[in-house]
Amino acid sequence: KKMNTNNQLHSILQTQRRTLRSFLATPATRTPVIVLSVASFGGALHAAVTTYFYLAVGASTTDIGTFGFIMSAGALVGSPLSGMALDKYGPWIPISTTALACAVGCLWRGMATSLGSLRMGAILLGIGVNLWTVVLGHLVKSFPPHRRSEVLSGFGV
């Protein structure tokens, strides 16, 4: 059984390497993948301390829940709009818009000194979180149909 498990792991790693090479092979897919990776890495760095920062600024637990709701609402409303923008304008305008909103939202939230500033940061981040939707939609459209599930699963790992 151990040998079979090792063979499966080896096969999975080969698929992931092939998928990564495919992403990085052309600027049309390389740039969005790098942008998304940088945004995700930055988000992971501050995720552990965000709640403590909110509390230090003076937010209550209800306020913190409200910020989460604002960002989730932005994602829910923005996802279909981002998809429509991707179809209408191509990948670069929606990717640039959501990446900029994500960056400015993180900066705004990081510089916040009041609940109003935290709310504005949440609004911008609610728009920016659609970066995932836009990049994944673009990547799926960039690969042939038989590779699309591999492309999507590459981001689930």
C-alpha positions as CSV (number, residue, x, y, z in Angstrom):
1,K,0.0,0.0,0.0
2,K,2.8,2.4,0.8
3,M,4.2,2.0,-2.7
4,N,0.8,2.8,-4.2
5,T,0.5,5.9,-2.1
6,N,4.0,7.1,-3.1
7,N,3.1,6.6,-6.8
8,Q,-0.1,8.6,-6.3
9,L,1.7,11.4,-4.6
10,H,4.3,11.4,-7.3
11,S,1.6,11.6,-10.0
12,I,-0.1,14.5,-8.2
13,L,3.1,16.4,-7.8
14,Q,3.9,15.9,-11.5
15,T,0.4,17.3,-12.4
16,Q,1.0,20.3,-10.2
17,R,4.4,21.0,-11.7
18,R,3.0,20.8,-15.2
19,T,0.1,23.1,-14.3
20,L,2.5,25.6,-12.7
21,R,4.7,25.6,-15.8
22,S,1.6,26.1,-17.9
23,F,0.6,29.2,-15.8
24,L,4.1,30.7,-16.1
25,A,4.6,29.9,-19.8
26,T,3.0,33.0,-21.2
27,P,2.5,36.6,-19.9
28,A,-1.3,36.2,-20.5
29,T,-1.4,33.7,-17.6
30,R,1.8,34.4,-15.8
31,T,1.0,38.0,-14.7
32,P,-2.5,37.2,-13.3
33,V,-1.0,34.2,-11.4
34,I,1.8,36.3,-9.9
35,V,-0.7,39.1,-8.9
36,L,-3.0,36.7,-7.3
37,S,-0.1,34.9,-5.5
38,V,1.3,38.2,-4.1
39,A,-2.2,39.3,-3.0
40,S,-2.9,36.0,-1.3
41,F,0.5,36.0,0.4
42,G,-0.1,39.5,1.7
43,G,-3.5,38.5,2.9
44,A,-2.1,35.5,4.8
45,L,0.4,37.7,6.5
46,H,-2.1,40.0,8.1
47,A,-5.0,37.6,8.6
48,A,-3.7,36.4,11.9
49,V,-3.6,39.9,13.4
50,T,-6.5,41.7,11.7
51,T,-9.0,41.1,14.6
52,Y,-6.5,42.3,17.2
53,F,-6.0,45.5,15.1
54,Y,-9.8,46.0,14.8
55,L,-10.0,45.8,18.6
56,A,-7.1,48.2,19.0
57,V,-8.8,50.7,16.8
58,G,-11.9,50.4,19.0
59,A,-14.2,48.1,17.1
60,S,-16.7,45.9,19.0
61,T,-17.4,42.3,18.1
62,T,-20.5,43.5,16.3
63,D,-18.4,46.0,14.2
64,I,-16.0,43.2,13.3
65,G,-18.9,41.0,12.1
66,T,-20.2,44.0,10.1
67,F,-16.8,44.4,8.4
68,G,-16.9,40.7,7.5
69,F,-20.4,41.2,6.1
70,I,-19.4,44.2,4.1
71,M,-16.6,42.2,2.5
72,S,-18.8,39.2,1.8
73,A,-21.5,41.4,0.3
74,G,-18.9,43.0,-2.0
75,A,-17.8,39.5,-3.1
76,L,-21.4,38.3,-3.7
77,V,-22.4,41.4,-5.6
78,G,-19.1,41.8,-7.3
79,S,-18.5,38.3,-8.6
80,P,-21.1,38.4,-11.3
81,L,-20.2,42.0,-12.2
82,S,-16.5,40.9,-12.4
83,G,-17.4,38.0,-14.7
84,M,-19.4,40.3,-17.0
85,A,-16.5,42.8,-17.0
86,L,-14.1,40.0,-17.9
87,D,-16.3,39.0,-20.8
88,K,-16.9,42.5,-22.0
89,Y,-13.4,44.2,-21.5
90,G,-11.0,41.2,-21.4
91,P,-8.9,40.3,-18.4
92,W,-6.7,43.4,-17.8
93,I,-9.3,46.0,-16.8
94,P,-11.1,43.8,-14.2
95,I,-7.8,42.3,-12.9
96,S,-6.3,45.8,-12.6
97,T,-9.4,47.2,-10.9
98,T,-9.8,44.4,-8.4
99,A,-6.1,44.3,-7.6
100,L,-6.0,48.1,-7.1
101,A,-9.1,47.9,-4.8
102,C,-7.5,45.1,-2.9
103,A,-4.2,47.0,-2.5
104,V,-5.8,50.3,-1.6
105,G,-8.3,48.5,0.8
106,C,-5.4,46.8,2.6
107,L,-3.5,50.1,2.9
108,W,-6.6,52.0,4.0
109,R,-7.5,49.4,6.6
110,G,-3.9,49.3,7.8
111,M,-3.8,53.1,8.2
112,A,-7.3,53.2,9.9
113,T,-7.7,55.1,13.1
114,S,-11.5,55.0,13.3
115,L,-14.4,52.8,12.6
116,G,-15.3,54.8,9.5
117,S,-11.9,54.2,8.1
118,L,-12.2,50.5,8.8
119,R,-15.6,50.4,7.0
120,M,-14.1,52.1,4.0
121,G,-11.3,49.6,4.0
122,A,-13.9,46.8,4.2
123,I,-15.8,48.2,1.2
124,L,-12.6,48.4,-0.9
125,L,-11.6,44.9,0.1
126,G,-15.1,43.7,-0.7
127,I,-14.4,44.9,-4.3
128,G,-10.8,43.6,-4.2
129,V,-11.7,40.1,-3.1
130,N,-13.1,39.6,-6.6
131,L,-9.6,39.4,-7.8
132,W,-9.9,35.6,-7.3
133,T,-13.0,35.5,-9.5
134,V,-11.5,37.5,-12.3
135,V,-8.1,35.7,-12.4
136,L,-9.7,32.2,-12.2
137,G,-12.2,33.1,-14.8
138,H,-9.4,34.4,-17.1
139,L,-7.3,31.3,-16.5
140,V,-10.1,28.9,-17.2
141,K,-10.8,30.7,-20.5
142,S,-7.0,30.6,-21.4
143,F,-6.7,26.8,-21.4
144,P,-8.4,24.2,-23.5
145,P,-11.5,22.5,-22.1
146,H,-9.8,19.2,-21.2
147,R,-7.3,21.2,-18.9
148,R,-9.8,23.4,-17.1
149,S,-10.5,21.2,-14.1
150,E,-6.8,20.9,-13.6
151,V,-6.4,24.6,-13.8
152,L,-9.1,25.2,-11.2
153,S,-7.9,22.5,-8.9
154,G,-4.4,24.0,-9.1
155,F,-5.7,26.8,-6.9
156,G,-7.4,24.5,-4.4
157,V,-4.1,23.0,-3.3
